[in-house]
């Protein structure tokens, strides 16, 4: 219980009511303006720069003339058409393979309750939270292992093949379908299926006539999400595809970083943004259908497997998840510990040495230090921006605010935030937009726009934490917003009546309640920053190299020592990410179901 009398006396004693005399208007204004300014400068402004580069050609006199020449060249080029086709094709095939592998496991996880189920679900989700560069490294190791025993896997083309790309996407996105559909499956209940069985329907008829139609929204939503992730895949394609395969994301990087063809890169970025936004809009509609349908009262309809078939299904599901998720990771760790056929820590020791003696050498230790520094900076910025965004969303979309606004409008009073239905619908998706934009596009947009005073960030050490924050702060919003919405309004009103200022209400009531969500958001921001690869590869200067970029550079250099150090650093990065993920899973308030 909160001691409101004590809070009131403390507030008066220390003069907080005077110090924060303007908090009734200053604090809400500050909370609202921080995320809006951040998004405006570091998200919408770079995207507008991409748009200008796509359609306005700059002459030597600095004048911009509207032109669609670059866009026409793209669509007239057979090579670009092939890249666009391959981007959609590999995403579609990867999605189908993921559905085929995940849906049977989702049936088991959504129907039966068995020992160590939470551990199995956590293990299945671990690949998704791993940095893409680690996933690509793991499958490159797996490809070299398969190559040595190709008399067994003669039907697989291991190196720089579409086979490895598709398997890596399956490994990475398996948990998306598993968690969404299993959570939905467990909530369907048994009443309708039992009624159909009593009317004479067999198991197959019940599945196709009742279960499958009810699962359709969850299957479509998870499929669209997997398609989006595969459509914007970068690290997996860049490393496993080699020069033979290229998606829009990889081509944007190559056109800008290797060929310095900024107009073409801008047009490709614009096309990708439009496609991704359209797909995210479809996913949002599908996700709303799943949220509306799930009945809360039937979430505990799991049962123990009884028959031999059910027990065998559980065993096969657990074995498949263990095989799929553990095999690539184990291959990565084992290769980092073996040198010339024997156990050795030489690759890890080499991370701390400058064997070449070059003055331009950036040691892996410095890369680790840079990654940790950027991750901590990202954590701090993302907590501020994401926390303020969560407060803004809660304040202007909750039911009480909408009623208050209706009263003000009836009295002829208007404010800068008008709570129309459109505003309510757009405010929360507005802060989720960075998740729908590829990291490569974000990095490219910043490079071509934030290059002049007072926004000259291209050579600044702050550019990478800013890029990482754009990717990370939506996770903070998702973690904090449910906790904010769960705070009873009566609790805050009671404290205010007792004389506590808004700052004291926040410090003694709201902050302890949202601390759990802030912790989850902080770990998310930290781990996302550690593993971010696409934008960092664009934005990082040599002295600001991070762990993922160092891994990529090691993999691009010949020699067993470079390859081994890439595996060692990938293992370290994977370990840190896994620790963060297990912390998040244990801190989740609503268990491990859902996604």
Secondary structure, DSSP 8 states (H G I E B T S, - for coil): ---HHHHHHHHHHTTHHHHTTTHHHHHHHHHHHHHHHHHIIIIIHHHHHHHHHHHEEE-TTS-EEE--HHHHHHHH-HHHHHHHHHHHHHHHHHHHHHHHHHHHHHHHHHHB--TTHHHHHHHHHHHHHS-HHHHHHHHHHHHHHHHHTTTTSTT---TT-HHHHHHHHHHHHHHHHHHHHHHHHHTS-SHHHHHHHHTT--HHHHIIIIIHHHHHHHHHHHHHHHHHHHHT--HHIIIIIGGG---HHHHHHIIIIIS--HHHHHHHHHHHHHHHHHHHHHHHHHHHHHHHH--GGGTT--B---SHHHHHHHHHHHHHHHHHHHHHHHHHHHHHHEETTEE--HHHHHTT--TT--TT---HHHHHHHHHHHHHHHHHHHHHHHHHHHHHHHHHHSHHHHHHHHHHHHTT---SS---HHHHHHHHHHHHGGGGS-HHHHHHHHHHHSEETTEE-TT-THHHHHHHHHHHHHHHHHHHHHHHHTS-HHHHHHHHHTT--HHHHIIIIIHHHHHHHHHHHHHHHHHHHHH--HHHHHH--GGG--HHHHHHHHHTS-SHHHHHHHHHHHHHHHHHHHHHHHHHHHH-TT-S---
